[in-house]
């Protein structure tokens, strides 16, 4: 995952591969609290970049300390089984 620090936002970028048409979803969590979520409908196979902006409380926490997020990427094809991929990202402290 790639972290982009804007003036007022923190965005997680993740490239997700789709094997055909369907829906790609990305959820970032810290413990049981959702930090951001995004989904995108795709019409063909390929690699797609998802942009997920952290919530206000997650950005406030990043100002206090570095935080570790669990990222769950899900691909739900139009036909066929759902595929999941899990990874983690550490957001460093930003003042």
OpenMM code with the backbone's topology and positions (N, CA, C; nanometers):
from openmm import Vec3, app, unit

residues = "UNK UNK UNK UNK UNK UNK UNK UNK UNK UNK UNK UNK UNK UNK UNK UNK UNK UNK UNK UNK UNK UNK UNK UNK UNK UNK UNK UNK UNK UNK UNK UNK UNK UNK UNK UNK UNK UNK UNK UNK UNK UNK UNK UNK UNK UNK UNK UNK UNK UNK UNK UNK UNK UNK UNK UNK UNK UNK UNK UNK UNK UNK UNK UNK UNK UNK UNK UNK UNK UNK UNK UNK UNK UNK UNK UNK UNK UNK UNK UNK UNK UNK UNK UNK UNK UNK UNK UNK UNK UNK UNK UNK UNK UNK UNK".split()
positions = [
    Vec3(0.0827, -0.1205, 0.0000),
    Vec3(0.0000, 0.0000, 0.0000),
    Vec3(0.0861, 0.1254, 0.0000),
    Vec3(0.0349, 0.2292, -0.0607),
    Vec3(0.1030, 0.3574, -0.0687),
    Vec3(0.0252, 0.4570, 0.0166),
    Vec3(0.0959, 0.5359, 0.0957),
    Vec3(0.0324, 0.6391, 0.1774),
    Vec3(0.0616, 0.7749, 0.1169),
    Vec3(-0.0431, 0.8550, 0.0992),
    Vec3(-0.0283, 0.9897, 0.0469),
    Vec3(-0.0753, 1.0855, 0.1553),
    Vec3(0.0144, 1.1736, 0.1988),
    Vec3(-0.0188, 1.2704, 0.3021),
    Vec3(-0.0471, 1.4043, 0.2365),
    Vec3(-0.1720, 1.4454, 0.2412),
    Vec3(-0.2105, 1.5761, 0.1906),
    Vec3(-0.2075, 1.6781, 0.3025),
    Vec3(-0.2429, 1.7986, 0.2691),
    Vec3(-0.2452, 1.9038, 0.3709),
    Vec3(-0.3494, 1.8752, 0.4787),
    Vec3(-0.4651, 1.8217, 0.4387),
    Vec3(-0.5715, 1.7954, 0.5348),
    Vec3(-0.6216, 1.6516, 0.5305),
    Vec3(-0.5553, 1.5624, 0.4584),
    Vec3(-0.6047, 1.4253, 0.4486),
    Vec3(-0.4898, 1.3261, 0.4392),
    Vec3(-0.5215, 1.2027, 0.4718),
    Vec3(-0.4298, 1.0910, 0.4536),
    Vec3(-0.5048, 0.9888, 0.3686),
    Vec3(-0.4431, 0.9470, 0.2581),
    Vec3(-0.5078, 0.8560, 0.1652),
    Vec3(-0.4236, 0.7298, 0.1506),
    Vec3(-0.4900, 0.6147, 0.1586),
    Vec3(-0.4255, 0.4865, 0.1323),
    Vec3(-0.4534, 0.4489, -0.0120),
    Vec3(-0.3501, 0.4152, -0.0857),
    Vec3(-0.3649, 0.3703, -0.2243),
    Vec3(-0.3242, 0.2237, -0.2304),
    Vec3(-0.4087, 0.1425, -0.2930),
    Vec3(-0.3792, 0.0005, -0.3045),
    Vec3(-0.4177, -0.0460, -0.4437),
    Vec3(-0.3260, -0.1141, -0.5110),
    Vec3(-0.3538, -0.1713, -0.6424),
    Vec3(-0.4122, -0.3109, -0.6237),
    Vec3(-0.5292, -0.3332, -0.6830),
    Vec3(-0.5997, -0.4605, -0.6688),
    Vec3(-0.6237, -0.5169, -0.8084),
    Vec3(-0.5945, -0.6454, -0.8266),
    Vec3(-0.6141, -0.7116, -0.9554),
    Vec3(-0.7522, -0.7765, -0.9596),
    Vec3(-0.8218, -0.7552, -1.0699),
    Vec3(-0.9520, -0.8171, -1.0931),
    Vec3(-0.9374, -0.9150, -1.2089),
    Vec3(-0.9999, -1.0316, -1.1948),
    Vec3(-0.9906, -1.1337, -1.2985),
    Vec3(-1.1037, -1.1247, -1.3994),
    Vec3(-1.1951, -1.0317, -1.3795),
    Vec3(-1.3086, -1.0147, -1.4699),
    Vec3(-1.4007, -0.9068, -1.4156),
    Vec3(-1.5218, -0.8946, -1.4698),
    Vec3(-1.6143, -0.7926, -1.4202),
    Vec3(-1.6638, -0.8261, -1.2805),
    Vec3(-1.6907, -0.7223, -1.2025),
    Vec3(-1.7398, -0.7415, -1.0671),
    Vec3(-1.7193, -0.6166, -0.9837),
    Vec3(-1.7078, -0.6345, -0.8523),
    Vec3(-1.6911, -0.5236, -0.7586),
    Vec3(-1.5658, -0.5481, -0.6747),
    Vec3(-1.4834, -0.4443, -0.6627),
    Vec3(-1.3647, -0.4477, -0.5781),
    Vec3(-1.3929, -0.3587, -0.4577),
    Vec3(-1.3625, -0.4080, -0.3381),
    Vec3(-1.3846, -0.3298, -0.2163),
    Vec3(-1.2576, -0.3301, -0.1326),
    Vec3(-1.2350, -0.2216, -0.0603),
    Vec3(-1.1201, -0.2088, 0.0293),
    Vec3(-1.1688, -0.1514, 0.1605),
    Vec3(-1.1327, -0.2176, 0.2714),
    Vec3(-1.1676, -0.1707, 0.4050),
    Vec3(-1.0401, -0.1686, 0.4878),
    Vec3(-1.0141, -0.0573, 0.5548),
    Vec3(-0.9000, -0.0454, 0.6457),
    Vec3(-0.9543, -0.0359, 0.7875),
    Vec3(-0.9011, -0.1204, 0.8774),
    Vec3(-0.9475, -0.1225, 1.0154),
    Vec3(-0.8298, -0.1155, 1.1101),
    Vec3(-0.8542, -0.0562, 1.2232),
    Vec3(-0.7603, -0.0579, 1.3350),
    Vec3(-0.8367, -0.1204, 1.4500),
    Vec3(-0.7943, -0.2393, 1.4889),
    Vec3(-0.8695, -0.3239, 1.5816),
    Vec3(-1.0062, -0.3489, 1.5200),
    Vec3(-1.1152, -0.3069, 1.5816),
    Vec3(-1.2472, -0.3329, 1.5222),
    Vec3(-1.3079, -0.2072, 1.4618),
    Vec3(-1.2327, -0.0976, 1.4625),
    Vec3(-1.2860, 0.0308, 1.4167),
    Vec3(-1.2472, 0.0538, 1.2707),
    Vec3(-1.3450, 0.0845, 1.1870),
    Vec3(-1.3189, 0.1085, 1.0454),
    Vec3(-1.2566, 0.2460, 1.0267),
    Vec3(-1.1431, 0.2500, 0.9594),
    Vec3(-1.0728, 0.3758, 0.9350),
    Vec3(-1.1115, 0.4352, 0.8006),
    Vec3(-1.1390, 0.3495, 0.7019),
    Vec3(-1.1852, 0.3960, 0.5717),
    Vec3(-1.2400, 0.2780, 0.4938),
    Vec3(-1.3218, 0.3074, 0.3957),
    Vec3(-1.3784, 0.2033, 0.3102),
    Vec3(-1.4088, 0.2638, 0.1744),
    Vec3(-1.3885, 0.1831, 0.0699),
    Vec3(-1.4162, 0.2280, -0.0661),
    Vec3(-1.4472, 0.1049, -0.1508),
    Vec3(-1.5323, 0.1222, -0.2515),
    Vec3(-1.5597, 0.0127, -0.3448),
    Vec3(-1.5687, 0.0693, -0.4851),
    Vec3(-1.5473, -0.0187, -0.5820),
    Vec3(-1.5475, 0.0245, -0.7217),
    Vec3(-1.5976, -0.0896, -0.8092),
    Vec3(-1.6872, -0.0588, -0.9007),
    Vec3(-1.7364, -0.1571, -0.9960),
    Vec3(-1.6433, -0.1566, -1.1175),
    Vec3(-1.5995, -0.2762, -1.1579),
    Vec3(-1.5108, -0.2885, -1.2729),
    Vec3(-1.5815, -0.3692, -1.3811),
    Vec3(-1.5509, -0.3370, -1.5051),
    Vec3(-1.6170, -0.4029, -1.6179),
    Vec3(-1.5305, -0.5048, -1.6889),
    Vec3(-1.3999, -0.5045, -1.6591),
    Vec3(-1.3089, -0.5964, -1.7273),
    Vec3(-1.1938, -0.6328, -1.6339),
    Vec3(-1.1210, -0.7365, -1.6703),
    Vec3(-1.0048, -0.7777, -1.5931),
    Vec3(-0.8961, -0.6711, -1.6027),
    Vec3(-0.8165, -0.6608, -1.4976),
    Vec3(-0.7076, -0.5643, -1.4966),
    Vec3(-0.6673, -0.5298, -1.3550),
    Vec3(-0.5755, -0.4364, -1.3431),
    Vec3(-0.5287, -0.3889, -1.2140),
    Vec3(-0.5871, -0.2495, -1.1918),
    Vec3(-0.6514, -0.2312, -1.0784),
    Vec3(-0.7186, -0.1055, -1.0475),
    Vec3(-0.6631, -0.0496, -0.9178),
    Vec3(-0.6484, 0.0827, -0.9118),
    Vec3(-0.5991, 0.1503, -0.7923),
    Vec3(-0.7181, 0.2053, -0.7142),
    Vec3(-0.7276, 0.1651, -0.5870),
    Vec3(-0.8332, 0.2139, -0.4993),
    Vec3(-0.7759, 0.3202, -0.4070),
    Vec3(-0.8495, 0.4295, -0.3907),
    Vec3(-0.8081, 0.5387, -0.3024),
    Vec3(-0.9029, 0.5426, -0.1839),
    Vec3(-0.8466, 0.5314, -0.0657),
    Vec3(-0.9265, 0.5247, 0.0561),
    Vec3(-0.8791, 0.6351, 0.1513),
    Vec3(-0.9664, 0.7328, 0.1782),
    Vec3(-0.9304, 0.8444, 0.2667),
    Vec3(-0.9627, 0.8095, 0.4107),
    Vec3(-0.8656, 0.8316, 0.5006),
    Vec3(-0.8868, 0.8016, 0.6417),
    Vec3(-0.9876, 0.8978, 0.7034),
    Vec3(-1.0593, 0.8485, 0.8041),
    Vec3(-1.1592, 0.9297, 0.8729),
    Vec3(-1.0905, 1.0338, 0.9616),
    Vec3(-1.1689, 1.1261, 1.0112),
    Vec3(-1.1164, 1.2333, 1.0959),
    Vec3(-1.0520, 1.1779, 1.2220),
    Vec3(-1.1164, 1.0802, 1.2869),
    Vec3(-1.0598, 1.0239, 1.4098),
    Vec3(-0.9303, 0.9482, 1.3827),
    Vec3(-0.9198, 0.8837, 1.2661),
    Vec3(-0.7966, 0.8134, 1.2309),
    Vec3(-0.6832, 0.9109, 1.2045),
    Vec3(-0.7143, 1.0231, 1.1409),
    Vec3(-0.6113, 1.1253, 1.1176),
    Vec3(-0.5675, 1.1867, 1.2497),
    Vec3(-0.6609, 1.2069, 1.3423),
    Vec3(-0.6259, 1.2620, 1.4731),
    Vec3(-0.5346, 1.1662, 1.5488),
    Vec3(-0.5614, 1.0371, 1.5375),
    Vec3(-0.4763, 0.9382, 1.6017),
    Vec3(-0.3370, 0.9378, 1.5396),
    Vec3(-0.3276, 0.9582, 1.4082),
    Vec3(-0.1977, 0.9621, 1.3405),
    Vec3(-0.1141, 1.0814, 1.3861),
    Vec3(-0.1789, 1.1864, 1.4355),
    Vec3(-0.1041, 1.3008, 1.4888),
    Vec3(-0.0422, 1.2671, 1.6240),
    Vec3(-0.1008, 1.1698, 1.6958),
    Vec3(-0.0505, 1.1335, 1.8288),
    Vec3(0.0543, 1.0224, 1.8247),
    Vec3(0.0339, 0.9224, 1.7371),
    Vec3(0.1276, 0.8101, 1.7325),
    Vec3(0.1148, 0.7357, 1.6000),
    Vec3(0.2132, 0.6530, 1.5711),
    Vec3(0.2071, 0.5675, 1.4529),
    Vec3(0.1005, 0.4599, 1.4766),
    Vec3(0.0258, 0.4271, 1.3733),
    Vec3(-0.0822, 0.3296, 1.3880),
    Vec3(-0.0710, 0.2222, 1.2808),
    Vec3(-0.1146, 0.1034, 1.3167),
    Vec3(-0.1102, -0.0112, 1.2268),
    Vec3(-0.2527, -0.0439, 1.1831),
    Vec3(-0.2753, -0.0500, 1.0531),
    Vec3(-0.4074, -0.0787, 0.9979),
    Vec3(-0.4052, -0.2113, 0.9240),
    Vec3(-0.5142, -0.2844, 0.9340),
    Vec3(-0.5325, -0.4075, 0.8579),
    Vec3(-0.6176, -0.3739, 0.7359),
    Vec3(-0.5670, -0.4069, 0.6183),
    Vec3(-0.6382, -0.3785, 0.4939),
    Vec3(-0.6961, -0.5085, 0.4391),
    Vec3(-0.8246, -0.5064, 0.4081),
    Vec3(-0.8916, -0.6215, 0.3503),
    Vec3(-0.9448, -0.5818, 0.2137),
    Vec3(-0.8883, -0.6413, 0.1100),
    Vec3(-0.9339, -0.6173, -0.0272),
    Vec3(-1.0187, -0.7370, -0.0691),
    Vec3(-1.1379, -0.7088, -0.1224),
    Vec3(-1.2309, -0.8140, -0.1623),
    Vec3(-1.2705, -0.7929, -0.3071),
    Vec3(-1.2659, -0.9013, -0.3855),
    Vec3(-1.3132, -0.8973, -0.5234),
    Vec3(-1.4327, -0.9902, -0.5342),
    Vec3(-1.5477, -0.9332, -0.5691),
    Vec3(-1.6706, -1.0104, -0.5875),
    Vec3(-1.7025, -1.0129, -0.7358),
    Vec3(-1.6689, -1.1215, -0.8056),
    Vec3(-1.6954, -1.1269, -0.9490),
    Vec3(-1.8445, -1.1419, -0.9771),
    Vec3(-1.8835, -1.1082, -1.0980),
    Vec3(-2.0224, -1.1230, -1.1374),
    Vec3(-2.0641, -1.2694, -1.1261),
    Vec3(-1.9779, -1.3598, -1.1692),
    Vec3(-2.0012, -1.5034, -1.1573),
    Vec3(-1.8777, -1.5666, -1.0961),
    Vec3(-1.8959, -1.6494, -0.9941),
    Vec3(-1.7818, -1.7180, -0.9349),
    Vec3(-1.7635, -1.6832, -0.7884),
    Vec3(-1.6633, -1.7443, -0.7257),
    Vec3(-1.6411, -1.7240, -0.5821),
    Vec3(-1.5737, -1.5901, -0.5516),
    Vec3(-1.5967, -1.5430, -0.4305),
    Vec3(-1.5373, -1.4181, -0.3814),
    Vec3(-1.3926, -1.4439, -0.3413),
    Vec3(-1.3034, -1.3500, -0.3720),
    Vec3(-1.1613, -1.3603, -0.3361),
    Vec3(-1.1261, -1.2483, -0.2387),
    Vec3(-1.0530, -1.2835, -0.1317),
    Vec3(-1.0107, -1.1874, -0.0303),
    Vec3(-0.8591, -1.1847, -0.0204),
    Vec3(-0.8049, -1.0686, 0.0113),
    Vec3(-0.6616, -1.0545, 0.0378),
    Vec3(-0.6454, -0.9605, 0.1563),
    Vec3(-0.5608, -0.9986, 0.2500),
    Vec3(-0.5413, -0.9190, 0.3712),
    Vec3(-0.3945, -0.8780, 0.3800),
    Vec3(-0.3713, -0.7513, 0.4149),
    Vec3(-0.2357, -0.7013, 0.4347),
    Vec3(-0.2415, -0.5948, 0.5438),
    Vec3(-0.1281, -0.5403, 0.5790),
    Vec3(-0.1266, -0.4363, 0.6821),
    Vec3(-0.0460, -0.3170, 0.6339),
    Vec3(-0.0754, -0.2023, 0.6937),
    Vec3(-0.0043, -0.0782, 0.6616),
    Vec3(0.0175, -0.0015, 0.7910),
    Vec3(0.1365, 0.0499, 0.8080),
    Vec3(0.1670, 0.1315, 0.9254),
    Vec3(0.1699, 0.2772, 0.8819),
    Vec3(0.0835, 0.3565, 0.9448),
    Vec3(0.0795, 0.5000, 0.9168),
    Vec3(0.1695, 0.5676, 1.0195),
    Vec3(0.2794, 0.6308, 0.9765),
    Vec3(0.3696, 0.6927, 1.0728),
    Vec3(0.3062, 0.8164, 1.1367),
    Vec3(0.3648, 0.8570, 1.2472),
    Vec3(0.3130, 0.9750, 1.3164),
    Vec3(0.3316, 1.0988, 1.2319),
    Vec3(0.2247, 1.1789, 1.2205),
    Vec3(0.2278, 1.3044, 1.1452),
    Vec3(0.1782, 1.4151, 1.2363),
    Vec3(0.2571, 1.5190, 1.2478),
    Vec3(0.2139, 1.6297, 1.3335),
    Vec3(0.1427, 1.7285, 1.2536),
] * unit.nanometer
topology = app.Topology()
chain = topology.addChain("A")
for resn in residues:
    res = topology.addResidue(resn, chain)
    for name in ("N", "CA", "C"):
        topology.addAtom(name, app.Element.getBySymbol(name[0]), res)
